[in-house]
Amino acid sequence: MIERIAMTIAEMIVVAWCLSVVVADLYSLRIPNVLTLGVCLIAVGWLLVNGYSILNASPSSVALGVVISLLLTLPAYFTHLLGAGDVKLLLAIALVGGLHLTLSAFVIAAMLAIIFLVAHSLFSRFSRYSEKPERWIPFGAAFSAGLLCAIGITS
């Protein structure tokens, strides 16, 4: 009973963190380091003290999640498709939730980005608004929404 309450509180904290990332990324197209690296430090500390991640993933799942998150995001960062904040965010997601939630968040984020891209293309095509922003897909918001969906699916 107490473990379930603790897990629910941890999930609520992660939800609040995700919503903070969404707001920051949509508002300024930047994710503050305190929201990424800060959570990375907290998640590593939690893992070292408790032996499992904040969302109850095993250390091996977290390690695989970290490797996969870097393999998925670093090539996109080096080709300027993702920003550094997006890379750090998926790394933080891996440390918080492990491999399964990292992959789920990435897949859902990719689908959301595709939907956003299609909607933006249709809007641009059928409206008089023709100015295209320099970086216009807030992928950090998509990663956070993906994590929220993945948490909702697995809970």
VMD Tcl script that draws the C-alpha trace (Angstrom):
set ca {
  {0.00 0.00 0.00}
  {2.74 2.48 0.97}
  {4.78 1.52 -2.11}
  {1.79 2.24 -4.36}
  {1.28 5.65 -2.73}
  {4.98 6.46 -3.18}
  {4.76 5.39 -6.83}
  {1.70 7.58 -7.37}
  {3.52 10.57 -5.86}
  {6.55 9.89 -8.07}
  {4.28 9.70 -11.13}
  {2.63 13.01 -10.20}
  {6.06 14.66 -9.87}
  {7.08 13.31 -13.28}
  {3.79 14.57 -14.77}
  {4.44 18.04 -13.32}
  {7.98 17.94 -14.74}
  {6.67 16.95 -18.19}
  {4.12 19.76 -18.15}
  {6.89 22.22 -17.20}
  {8.96 21.03 -20.16}
  {5.97 21.35 -22.51}
  {5.27 24.92 -21.40}
  {8.94 25.95 -21.60}
  {9.47 24.40 -25.03}
  {6.26 25.75 -26.54}
  {6.84 29.23 -25.10}
  {10.52 29.77 -25.88}
  {11.54 26.80 -28.07}
  {14.18 26.06 -25.42}
  {14.29 23.62 -22.55}
  {16.10 25.03 -19.50}
  {19.00 22.94 -18.20}
  {17.42 22.84 -14.76}
  {14.57 20.83 -16.29}
  {16.89 18.36 -17.99}
  {20.22 18.13 -16.21}
  {18.58 18.79 -12.84}
  {16.26 15.85 -13.33}
  {19.18 13.74 -14.59}
  {21.03 14.38 -11.31}
  {17.94 13.62 -9.22}
  {17.24 10.45 -11.21}
  {20.83 9.19 -10.85}
  {20.73 9.91 -7.12}
  {17.41 8.09 -6.80}
  {18.80 5.12 -8.71}
  {21.91 4.93 -6.54}
  {19.98 5.20 -3.27}
  {16.99 2.97 -4.10}
  {18.35 0.55 -6.69}
  {15.58 1.35 -9.18}
  {14.50 4.37 -11.20}
  {11.93 6.97 -10.17}
  {9.31 5.13 -12.22}
  {10.46 1.72 -10.97}
  {12.70 0.55 -13.82}
  {15.66 -1.71 -13.13}
  {19.24 -0.40 -13.38}
  {19.83 -2.49 -16.51}
  {16.72 -1.03 -18.13}
  {17.90 2.46 -17.25}
  {21.38 1.77 -18.69}
  {19.90 0.45 -21.94}
  {17.52 3.39 -22.06}
  {20.41 5.83 -21.72}
  {22.35 4.16 -24.54}
  {19.29 4.01 -26.81}
  {18.35 7.62 -26.05}
  {21.79 8.78 -27.12}
  {21.76 6.58 -30.23}
  {18.38 8.00 -31.21}
  {19.10 11.66 -30.58}
  {22.79 12.39 -31.14}
  {22.70 11.79 -34.92}
  {19.70 14.14 -35.17}
  {21.52 16.71 -33.03}
  {24.63 16.60 -35.21}
  {22.48 17.11 -38.32}
  {20.65 20.01 -36.61}
  {17.28 18.22 -36.56}
  {17.14 18.27 -32.75}
  {18.47 20.74 -30.24}
  {20.73 19.95 -27.29}
  {17.77 20.32 -24.93}
  {15.94 17.56 -26.78}
  {18.93 15.23 -26.42}
  {19.22 15.98 -22.70}
  {15.46 15.55 -22.27}
  {15.38 12.05 -23.77}
  {18.40 11.18 -21.62}
  {16.48 12.39 -18.54}
  {13.45 10.34 -19.64}
  {15.69 7.25 -19.85}
  {17.05 7.89 -16.36}
  {13.56 8.41 -14.96}
  {11.72 5.60 -16.71}
  {14.09 3.08 -18.27}
  {14.18 1.51 -21.71}
  {10.49 0.78 -22.25}
  {9.28 4.29 -21.43}
  {12.14 5.84 -23.43}
  {11.26 3.91 -26.57}
  {7.54 4.50 -26.08}
  {8.06 8.24 -25.54}
  {10.28 8.45 -28.63}
  {7.79 6.62 -30.89}
  {4.83 8.64 -29.63}
  {6.84 11.88 -29.99}
  {7.72 10.98 -33.57}
  {4.05 10.36 -34.38}
  {3.06 13.66 -32.74}
  {5.75 15.51 -34.69}
  {4.50 14.00 -37.95}
  {0.93 15.05 -37.12}
  {2.16 18.55 -36.23}
  {4.18 18.75 -39.46}
  {1.20 17.71 -41.61}
  {-1.12 20.12 -39.79}
  {1.40 22.95 -40.15}
  {1.88 22.19 -43.86}
  {-1.87 22.20 -44.47}
  {-2.29 25.41 -42.50}
  {0.54 27.09 -44.41}
  {-0.84 25.95 -47.72}
  {-4.38 27.20 -47.16}
  {-3.65 30.42 -45.30}
  {-2.01 33.71 -46.12}
  {0.59 33.16 -43.41}
  {3.75 32.29 -45.29}
  {6.53 33.12 -42.83}
  {8.35 30.00 -41.68}
  {10.10 30.10 -38.32}
  {13.72 28.98 -38.05}
  {12.97 26.05 -35.74}
  {9.32 25.30 -35.49}
  {8.82 21.76 -34.20}
  {9.03 21.81 -30.39}
  {10.30 18.23 -30.08}
  {10.86 18.54 -26.32}
  {7.14 19.09 -25.91}
  {6.52 16.04 -28.08}
  {8.95 13.94 -25.98}
  {7.20 15.05 -22.80}
  {3.76 14.32 -24.25}
  {5.07 10.94 -25.38}
  {6.27 10.15 -21.87}
  {2.92 11.19 -20.42}
  {1.11 8.92 -22.88}
  {3.50 6.06 -22.16}
  {2.98 6.45 -18.41}
  {-0.78 6.48 -18.96}
  {-0.62 3.34 -21.09}
  {1.54 1.36 -18.67}
  {-0.21 2.44 -15.44}
}
mol new
graphics top color blue
foreach p $ca { graphics top sphere $p radius 0.5 }
foreach p [lrange $ca 0 end-1] q [lrange $ca 1 end] { graphics top cylinder $p $q radius 0.2 }
display resetview
